[in-house]
Amino acid sequence: MLKFPPCLLAAASVFSAMCTMSGCKHWKKTCAWHTGYSQDRLMDCSRLMITFHLNAASAKLTGVLSIGSTTLLDMATQQNANQLSFS
């Protein structure tokens, strides 16, 4: 994740959350204009974030997972990973 600048991480987090909560698969032109990032630019970072979250339960450092994890968040992330096609 260190290869991405903080502003890209923030935009990819918003994109991932939008896709998770509302099922949208498209980064709107307004969002791209405000962030300066296209959907194509966000995909790699978003894919990594979702992968890290899905793999967090089996990782050695699970303290943050146990503090911030909720069943709703886990279900939404799993749904996002299943529904979105990151191609």
C-alpha positions as CSV (number, residue, x, y, z in Angstrom):
1,M,0.0,0.0,0.0
2,L,3.0,2.3,0.4
3,K,3.3,2.6,-3.4
4,F,0.1,4.6,-3.5
5,P,0.0,8.3,-2.5
6,P,-2.3,9.2,0.4
7,C,-4.8,11.0,-1.9
8,L,-5.1,7.9,-4.1
9,L,-5.7,5.7,-1.0
10,A,-8.5,8.1,0.1
11,A,-10.1,8.1,-3.4
12,A,-9.8,4.3,-3.7
13,S,-11.4,3.9,-0.2
14,V,-14.3,6.0,-1.3
15,F,-14.7,4.1,-4.5
16,S,-14.5,0.7,-2.6
17,A,-17.1,1.9,-0.1
18,M,-19.4,3.2,-2.8
19,C,-19.2,-0.1,-4.6
20,T,-19.7,-2.1,-1.4
21,M,-22.7,-0.2,-0.1
22,S,-24.6,0.7,-3.2
23,G,-23.3,-1.8,-5.7
24,C,-22.2,0.8,-8.2
25,K,-19.5,-0.3,-10.6
26,H,-18.7,3.1,-12.1
27,W,-16.7,6.0,-10.8
28,K,-18.8,9.0,-11.8
29,K,-17.3,11.9,-13.7
30,T,-17.9,14.2,-10.8
31,C,-15.9,12.0,-8.5
32,A,-13.1,11.7,-11.0
33,W,-13.1,15.5,-11.3
34,H,-13.0,16.2,-7.6
35,T,-10.3,13.5,-6.9
36,G,-8.3,13.8,-10.1
37,Y,-8.4,10.0,-10.5
38,S,-10.1,7.9,-13.1
39,Q,-11.8,4.6,-12.2
40,D,-9.0,2.7,-14.1
41,R,-6.4,4.4,-11.8
42,L,-8.3,3.4,-8.7
43,M,-8.8,-0.3,-9.5
44,D,-5.4,-1.6,-8.5
45,C,-5.5,0.1,-5.1
46,S,-9.1,-0.8,-4.5
47,R,-8.5,-4.4,-5.4
48,L,-5.6,-4.6,-2.9
49,M,-7.6,-3.0,-0.2
50,I,-10.4,-5.5,-0.6
51,T,-7.9,-8.4,-0.8
52,F,-6.2,-7.3,2.4
53,H,-9.5,-7.0,4.2
54,L,-10.6,-10.5,3.1
55,N,-7.3,-12.0,4.2
56,A,-7.1,-10.1,7.5
57,A,-8.8,-12.8,9.5
58,S,-6.1,-15.3,8.7
59,A,-3.2,-12.9,9.2
60,K,-0.9,-13.0,12.2
61,L,-1.7,-9.4,13.2
62,T,-5.4,-9.6,13.9
63,G,-5.7,-6.9,16.6
64,V,-7.0,-4.2,14.3
65,L,-9.4,-6.7,12.7
66,S,-10.8,-7.7,16.1
67,I,-11.2,-4.1,17.2
68,G,-12.8,-2.7,14.0
69,S,-14.5,-5.8,12.4
70,T,-18.2,-6.1,12.2
71,T,-20.3,-8.7,10.7
72,L,-22.0,-6.1,8.4
73,L,-18.6,-4.9,7.2
74,D,-17.4,-8.4,6.5
75,M,-20.5,-9.3,4.6
76,A,-20.4,-6.1,2.6
77,T,-16.8,-6.6,1.7
78,Q,-17.4,-10.2,0.7
79,Q,-20.4,-9.1,-1.4
80,N,-18.2,-6.5,-3.0
81,A,-15.5,-9.0,-3.9
82,N,-18.1,-11.4,-5.3
83,Q,-20.1,-8.8,-7.3
84,L,-17.4,-6.6,-8.7
85,S,-15.4,-7.6,-11.7
86,F,-12.0,-5.9,-11.4
87,S,-11.0,-6.5,-14.9
